[in-house]
Amino acid sequence: MWGITIAAGAFALALVVMSGAFMGGAVIVAVPLAILIVLGAGLLDLRRRRNQAEGMEKYRQQADSEKIDFTARDRQTLS
């Protein structure tokens, strides 16, 4: 997992545990806040992964556009 995702999840869990320990109105604030933090961390992780995949696609396109000339020796080795 990504470091920020783990930190955000731990913070959200701490908020829920703290609100449960104090048994007050904190549950009303902490649970939705924890959900928002987890969703935000998940969206950031999703965006990071999408950017990585797009970067790899650019490398693939670059590799496809470069013409490779095989020598007779290469063709013999590949056969």
Phi and psi in degrees as GROMACS dihedral restraints (atoms count N, CA, C in turn):
[ dihedral_restraints ]
;  ai    aj    ak    al  type     phi  dphi    fc
    3     4     5     6     1   -80.7    20    10
    4     5     6     7     1   144.2    20    10
    6     7     8     9     1   -58.6    20    10
    7     8     9    10     1   -42.8    20    10
    9    10    11    12     1   -67.9    20    10
   10    11    12    13     1   -35.5    20    10
   12    13    14    15     1   -62.8    20    10
   13    14    15    16     1   -42.6    20    10
   15    16    17    18     1   -65.2    20    10
   16    17    18    19     1   -44.1    20    10
   18    19    20    21     1   -63.6    20    10
   19    20    21    22     1   -43.1    20    10
   21    22    23    24     1   -66.1    20    10
   22    23    24    25     1   -40.1    20    10
   24    25    26    27     1   -64.0    20    10
   25    26    27    28     1   -40.4    20    10
   27    28    29    30     1   -65.2    20    10
   28    29    30    31     1   -40.3    20    10
   30    31    32    33     1   -64.4    20    10
   31    32    33    34     1   -43.5    20    10
   33    34    35    36     1   -63.4    20    10
   34    35    36    37     1   -42.5    20    10
   36    37    38    39     1   -63.6    20    10
   37    38    39    40     1   -40.1    20    10
   39    40    41    42     1   -63.1    20    10
   40    41    42    43     1   -38.8    20    10
   42    43    44    45     1   -62.8    20    10
   43    44    45    46     1   -44.3    20    10
   45    46    47    48     1   -66.2    20    10
   46    47    48    49     1   -42.5    20    10
   48    49    50    51     1   -64.7    20    10
   49    50    51    52     1   -42.6    20    10
   51    52    53    54     1   -63.3    20    10
   52    53    54    55     1   -43.1    20    10
   54    55    56    57     1   -66.4    20    10
   55    56    57    58     1   -35.4    20    10
   57    58    59    60     1   -69.0    20    10
   58    59    60    61     1   -32.8    20    10
   60    61    62    63     1   -70.1    20    10
   61    62    63    64     1   -36.2    20    10
   63    64    65    66     1   -88.5    20    10
   64    65    66    67     1   -13.2    20    10
   66    67    68    69     1    47.7    20    10
   67    68    69    70     1    45.8    20    10
   69    70    71    72     1  -124.2    20    10
   70    71    72    73     1  -153.5    20    10
   72    73    74    75     1   -73.2    20    10
   73    74    75    76     1    -3.1    20    10
   75    76    77    78     1   -63.3    20    10
   76    77    78    79     1   -26.8    20    10
   78    79    80    81     1   -61.9    20    10
   79    80    81    82     1   -37.8    20    10
   81    82    83    84     1   -64.8    20    10
   82    83    84    85     1   -31.7    20    10
   84    85    86    87     1   -91.6    20    10
   85    86    87    88     1   -42.5    20    10
   87    88    89    90     1   -71.8    20    10
   88    89    90    91     1   -40.7    20    10
   90    91    92    93     1   -65.9    20    10
   91    92    93    94     1   -50.6    20    10
   93    94    95    96     1   -63.1    20    10
   94    95    96    97     1   -35.9    20    10
   96    97    98    99     1   -65.0    20    10
   97    98    99   100     1   -41.7    20    10
   99   100   101   102     1   -63.8    20    10
  100   101   102   103     1   -40.8    20    10
  102   103   104   105     1   -63.4    20    10
  103   104   105   106     1   -43.1    20    10
  105   106   107   108     1   -62.9    20    10
  106   107   108   109     1   -40.0    20    10
  108   109   110   111     1   -65.4    20    10
  109   110   111   112     1   -43.7    20    10
  111   112   113   114     1   -65.8    20    10
  112   113   114   115     1   -42.0    20    10
  114   115   116   117     1   -63.1    20    10
  115   116   117   118     1   -42.6    20    10
  117   118   119   120     1   -61.9    20    10
  118   119   120   121     1   -44.1    20    10
  120   121   122   123     1   -65.1    20    10
  121   122   123   124     1   -38.4    20    10
  123   124   125   126     1   -64.7    20    10
  124   125   126   127     1   -41.1    20    10
  126   127   128   129     1   -66.9    20    10
  127   128   129   130     1   -38.7    20    10
  129   130   131   132     1   -63.5    20    10
  130   131   132   133     1   -41.2    20    10
  132   133   134   135     1   -65.6    20    10
  133   134   135   136     1   -40.3    20    10
  135   136   137   138     1   -63.1    20    10
  136   137   138   139     1   -42.4    20    10
  138   139   140   141     1   -64.7    20    10
  139   140   141   142     1   -39.6    20    10
  141   142   143   144     1   -63.5    20    10
  142   143   144   145     1   -43.8    20    10
  144   145   146   147     1   -65.9    20    10
  145   146   147   148     1   -37.6    20    10
  147   148   149   150     1   -65.0    20    10
  148   149   150   151     1   -41.1    20    10
  150   151   152   153     1   -64.1    20    10
  151   152   153   154     1   -37.9    20    10
  153   154   155   156     1   -64.0    20    10
  154   155   156   157     1   -42.5    20    10
  156   157   158   159     1   -66.1    20    10
  157   158   159   160     1   -39.7    20    10
  159   160   161   162     1   -64.9    20    10
  160   161   162   163     1   -36.9    20    10
  162   163   164   165     1   -64.2    20    10
  163   164   165   166     1   -40.7    20    10
  165   166   167   168     1   -66.8    20    10
  166   167   168   169     1   -36.4    20    10
  168   169   170   171     1   -64.3    20    10
  169   170   171   172     1   -36.9    20    10
  171   172   173   174     1   -63.7    20    10
  172   173   174   175     1   -40.6    20    10
  174   175   176   177     1   -64.7    20    10
  175   176   177   178     1   -38.3    20    10
  177   178   179   180     1   -64.8    20    10
  178   179   180   181     1   -43.8    20    10
  180   181   182   183     1   -63.7    20    10
  181   182   183   184     1   -38.9    20    10
  183   184   185   186     1   -63.8    20    10
  184   185   186   187     1   -41.5    20    10
  186   187   188   189     1   -68.1    20    10
  187   188   189   190     1   -36.2    20    10
  189   190   191   192     1   -68.7    20    10
  190   191   192   193     1   -31.5    20    10
  192   193   194   195     1   -77.7    20    10
  193   194   195   196     1   -19.8    20    10
  195   196   197   198     1   -83.9    20    10
  196   197   198   199     1   124.8    20    10
  198   199   200   201     1   -79.7    20    10
  199   200   201   202     1   134.2    20    10
  201   202   203   204     1  -109.4    20    10
  202   203   204   205     1   125.8    20    10
  204   205   206   207     1  -101.9    20    10
  205   206   207   208     1   119.3    20    10
  207   208   209   210     1   -93.8    20    10
  208   209   210   211     1   137.1    20    10
  210   211   212   213     1   -83.9    20    10
  211   212   213   214     1   171.2    20    10
  213   214   215   216     1   -61.0    20    10
  214   215   216   217     1   -36.2    20    10
  216   217   218   219     1   -66.3    20    10
  217   218   219   220     1   -39.5    20    10
  219   220   221   222     1   -63.2    20    10
  220   221   222   223     1   -46.2    20    10
  222   223   224   225     1   -61.1    20    10
  223   224   225   226     1   -37.5    20    10
  225   226   227   228     1   -66.6    20    10
  226   227   228   229     1   -40.5    20    10
  228   229   230   231     1   -67.6    20    10
  229   230   231   232     1   -39.7    20    10
  231   232   233   234     1   -72.1    20    10
  232   233   234   235     1   -23.6    20    10
